[in-house]
Amino acid sequence: MSWFLWLLLGVNLIAGACSYLFLTRFREIIGCHIGMNITMAVTGLLGTATGIALTYQFPSAYTIITIVNILVAVLIGVLFGMLGDSQTVISGGISGFMAGIMGPMLGAMADRPFLLLIFITVFSLFSFAVICFSMGLEEEEQKETP
C-alpha cells in the first residue's frame, strides 16, 4: 500500500503545481487578503499531506522527515506568497513552518494514515478548484469595473 501513499502525495503536489501555474496569470490582481488566503490554504494542505505521507513511509527517521517537511512547506509557502505582496511571502513562510511541524505529528499519531491522506487529498483538490474558480471570477469583476 505504500505506492498508494506516494500516488496520493503526487496527486497533491501536481495539483498544487497546476494551481500555481494557473494563478501566475492573476498575479497583478492578487491583493493582500486573497493572497494570504491562497498562501495559507495551499501551504497548510500541502505541508500536512507531505508530512503524513513521509512520516508513514519512514517512521524511524522522524526528526529528518520533520526537517525536510518544514523546508518543503516553507518553500511552497514562499512560492505561493510571491504571487502577492511581501506580507503574503512572510505569511507563506510562517504558515509553511507551522504546517511542516504539524504534518509529521499528524502522521505519527494517525491510526489510519491512508484514510487521513485520502481526506486531505479530496479536500485539497476541492480547495484548489475553489481558489482557481474564485480568481477567475475576480478577473471577470475587474474587467467589468470601469
N, C-alpha and C positions, 0 to 999 in steps of 0.2 A: 504493500500500500504506500510505500514511500514515494513511488513515482507519481501517485495521485496528489500528494502534498506539493511536489515540485511543479506539477501541472497547475494546481491552484495558485501557487506563488507566481508562476509565469503568466497566468491569465491576469492576475492583479497588476503585475509590473508592466505588461504590454498595454493593458487598459489605461494605466497611468501615463505611459509614454504617448499613447494616442491622444489622450486628453490634453497633455502638454502641447503637443504639436498643433492640435485644434485651437487651443487657447492663445497661442502666439499670434494668431491673426487679430485678436482683440486686445492686444497689448495697450494700444492708445486709449481705449475706453475703460480699462480696468482701473478703478479707483481704489482708495484705501480700504473701504468697507468690503466690497466684493472680493478684492484681492486677499484680504485677511481670511474671509470665509473660505475661499478656494484653497488657500495655502494650508490652513489648519485642518480642513476636511481631508484633503488628499494626503497630507503628511501623516495625520493620525491613522488613517486607514491603511496606507501602505507600510508605515513603520510597524504597526501592530501585526499585520499579516506576515511581514518578513520575519519578525521576531518569533511568532508562533511556529512558523514552518522550520526555521533554522534551529530553534530550541528542541523541537521534536526530533529533528534529524540527527542532531549532535548533542545529546543530553549531558555528556560528560565534559563538554567544553563550554560550560555556561558563561564563564567570565569573558572568554574570547568572543562568543556569539553576541553577548551584550555589547561589547565594544564595537564589533563590526556593525551590529544593527544600529547603534547610535550614529555611527559615521554615515551609514546608508540613509537613515531617516533625516539627518541634518542636511545631507546633500540634496535629497528630494525636497525638503522644505525650502532651502535656499534657491533651488532652481525654480520652483513654483512661486516663491516670493519675488523673484526677479521679474515676474510678469507685471507686478505692481510697482509701488514706490519703495523707498528704503525701509519704511516701517513694516512692510509685508515681508521683506527679507529677514529682518530681525524676528518677526513673529514666526516665520517658517523655520528658522534655526532653533528657536526655543521650543516650538511645537515638535520639531524633529527630535530634539533631545529627550523630551518627555515621552514621545511615542517609542523612541529607541530603548528607553528603560522599561516602559510598560509592556511592550510586546513579548520579550523573553520571560517576564514574570507571569504573564497570562499563559504562555506556552508551557512553562514549568508546572503551573498549578492546574491546568485544564485536565479533567479526567477524560474528555473526549475531544482531542485537538482537531480531529477531522471535521466533526460537526461544527466546531467553532470557526474553523477556517472556511468551511463552505458558507456559513452565515456571513462572515466578513467579506467573502468574495462576492456574494449576491448583493450585499449592502453596498459595497464599493462600486460595483458595476451600475447599480441604480443611482448612486450619488454622482458618479462621473457623468451619467446621462443627464441628470437634472442640472448639473453645473454647466455642461456644454449647451443644453437647451436654453437655460436662462441667459447665457451670454449671447446666444442667437437672438433672443427676444430683446435684450438690452441694445443690441446693434440696430434692430428694427426701430426701437423707440428713439435712438439717436438720429436715425435718418429722417424720421417723421417730424422731429422737433426742429423748427427753423432757427 
